[in-house]
Amino acid sequence: MVFFTYLISGISLGSVYAIIALGYTMVYGIAKMLNFAHGDVIMVGGYICYIALNSLGLPAIVAVILAMIVCTVLGVVIEGLAYKPLRQAGSLAVLITAIGVSYFLQNAAQLIWGATPKNFTSVVHFSLPAGLMSVGLSSEALITVLACIVIMIALTTFVNRSKLGKAMRACSEDKGAAQLMGINVNRTISMTFAIGSALAAIAGVLLCSSYPVLQPTTGSMPGIKAFTAAVFGGIGSIPGAFIGGLLLGIIESLAKAYISTTLANSIVFAVLIIILLVKPTGLLGKYAPEKV
Amino acid sequence: MMLKVNDINVYYGAIHAIKGVSFEVNEGEIVTLIGANGAGKSTILNTVSGLLKSKTGSIEFLGQPLSGVPAHKIVERGIAHVPEGRRVFLSMTVEENLEMGAYTRPNSGVADHLERVYEQFPRLKERHRQVAGTLSGGEQQMLAMGRGLMSDPKLLMLDEPSMGLAPILVEQIFEIIASLHKAGTTILLVEQNARMALSVADRGYVLETGKIALSGTGKELAESDDIKKAYLGG
């Protein structure tokens, strides 16, 4: 029974990682950059939702939508101001800029909302039948897992079926050839940031609902974990991010329960290293076959 | 006149790759640019399709200037560029690649175009669900050409369509080029295989280190002693 409780908590945590990892992996797939500010967009999403609920007194669903809108705009603005001018620059310059944006967001949040942690009230709290509660299932865990599955299905359908989604895949493979097809590459990259950031807002709200301490650094550790999850599953791969996120959450939760709370993070990263040694492209990552 | 390239100069950093090149393509013609590796043939096509910018000079298509028009807008004007090395989307299926070719077209016409391309390339129809990365080189070239045709272009620019293909496939590709020409498509063909290119071309230009060294009808160039010596192996 205790095992189930830990497993559920791991799946729920992993679902949050998966949602964040989807943003990382989509942006990487198309812009070929690691957007290290992605974790901090999560934190902004959390704060917007918190303010909408507590200061503006808006209903929960409106607060979540508001957080998504603000994060979407924020993501597009970050891309346009910080990353777009560096499109021709080396990957190191972009990486350093992304770290800079990350610190900028954390410090701006501290300036605006203060360093004192806020106590986030769950937006998805309701009572479940006692039988489910007794195995450790909470409404937050349930909603998080469901949200993750819905997002995963919606995103896969979008990328595989819609015209814009296919254009995204074309851009991720060959930007020059995509342009020759008439695809506006800059706009496609912007769209990707918009989608990734909206997902980050959802992740922020769900994360804070389960772990209610909201502070300017709230997003950084989950951000790094989700990045790890994306690499774990094979960066650039959408199902990879999903599986990587879930596995990472479960490993972390079980390691905390059965091995050591303090070593849990080390164990997570050790597993990542082992996977990458055995399969350098991650679980579902692949090299595209090339014919000359 | 369909395409008029007037005195363009293209640089890669400090390297002056294209030095004052001018040429033109009339409606219904096959015009070929031939020349050795590094002469600047692909650079010229990339400049016409907007991937590269010319410092000076002008490019006009159907009387409209193309300078300052971004690459993704040039397709809409009616120029399809089948790039060197094919550059099909390897992880996408054959049909998805073709759909991408029609990206700027309204969805209603895509099915008709798809049918027409499949008629031209029955091989692609057989493999329409296959991922492009699993196709052979010749099939990938057909896919790249079909993808170009999906935008229903007025001008089709082909960059080295015979590159890396077995002789029998080269013949096949050139038969397709000839049949496209017969159907009324205007073609600008860049080739290292000068013999094949001149055999189908109405006119040709010979490029040497970023300049046009010679021009004439396909027949004149094929019979010119200089060309024979330099490009046709005596």
Interface residues (C-beta under 8 A of the other chain):
Chain A: K163 K166 A167 R169 A170 E173 D174 G176 A177 A178 Q179 L180 M181 G182 I183 N184 V185 A288 P289 E290 K291 V292
Chain B: S49 G50 L51 P70 A71 H72 K73 V75 E76 A80 H81 P83 G85 R87 V88 F89 L90 S91 M92 E96 E99 M100 G101 Y103 T104 N107 G133 T134 L135 S136 G137 Q140 R147 S151 G164
